[in-house]
């Protein structure tokens, strides 16, 4: 509104001459009615502070969760609030024992380093245990004789089989979910889910040194069970697949069987033949 400077009359903002005294008020600045401004402000504040209903809250929450899920699904990630950032590899390992399915953002080498250490412990324990067993049946058998068994090729063969598992299941994961998750991140997640095997392998190593085949067999059974279960859970546990899980899984098993057969035919038979020849050489 405008206020006439001569008579003090109030007029609309679009009036150029005072309706009371005729004074030119074209250049008079427009003022805001305090009462109107206060009422508008109170109305806006009341609208802002109005508590939302349960239905509105649930609808808003479902919408936000859906958008976040779709975004992180496309990126192969999860909500940042649900991600754990381990300080080091030991923190990553211990946290995975308590929360195997919880997402962690870890260094890309954590999974591979854990796998290498586990395989080394298993091979060293097997070498030591088998040497002691052979020594019990053949007094002329020594530790140096045991080192002639092809443990290094067996170690490489084991790594190749494990890498093939990661590769085949990674391709299956990408196919089922259309994920862009990086390979090393997938390996980390797989190792994180199966990190109970770190405990079982340490126990198997101790039992191998003790030459206790029953306990070693139990540990190997548990290791294979956890290893298999971790792949199944990660591959089939996520929501919103873009391809059918069941048929994708069947095709994946066929591909894995072919890959395993090929690797065994190229490398495995040679290791088996060398090992049997070593046993025959020392009269085992």
C-alpha positions, 0 to 999 in steps of 0.5 A: 500500500501507499501512504500520502505524505501530505494527508496521511491517507492510505491507498492501494499500491497501484494508485498514483494520486491521493484520492483525498487531497490529489497529491502526486504519490507516484514516487511514494514507496510501497509499504507492507501492512504489518498485520498482513505480513505477520498473518502470512508469516504465521500461516507459512510457519504453521504449514512448515511445522505441521506434523505429518501423518503416519501415512504421509511419513510411510509414503515419503519413507518408501519413496526415498528408500526406493529411489536410494535402492535403485540408485545404489543398485545401478552403481553396485553400492549401498546406502553410505550409512550402512557401509563400514570402513575398516581401519585395516585388514584385521579390522576388516577380518574381525568385523566380517566374523560378526557381520558377514553380510554387512557391506564394507569398503576395504582395500582391494587387496584384502580379499586376495591377501587373505586367500593367499595366506589361507592357501599357504597355511593349508599347503604347509600344514598338508606338507608337514602332516603328510611327511610325518605320516609317511615317516611313520610307515617308512623309516627312510622317509625324511622331510626332504623327501616330503618336499619333493611332492608337488605342493607348489603346483598344487598351490597354484592349481588351488589358486586357479580353481579359486580364481575361476570360482570368483570369475564365473560367479562374478559374471553370473552376478553381473548377468543376474543383477546387471550390476557394475560392481568391480571385480576386486570389490566382489572378491572382497565381499565374497571373502568377507562372507566366507571369512569364518574359513580363516578360523577353520583353516588355522584349526586345520593347520594345527590338526595337520601338525598333530596328524589328526585326520578326523579333525582335519576332515571335519575342518575341510568339510566346514571350509567347503560348506562355508565356501559354497554357502558364501557363493550361494548367498551372495549370488542369490541373496540380492533383490531386484534381479534383471534376469531369472535367478533359477535358470541363471544359476543352472546355466552358471553351474554348467559353465563352472563344471566345464571350467573346472573340468578343463582346469583339472584336465590341463593341470590336475591330472599332472599333479595327481600323477606326480603325487602317486608316483612319489608315493610309489617311489617310497613304497607307500 
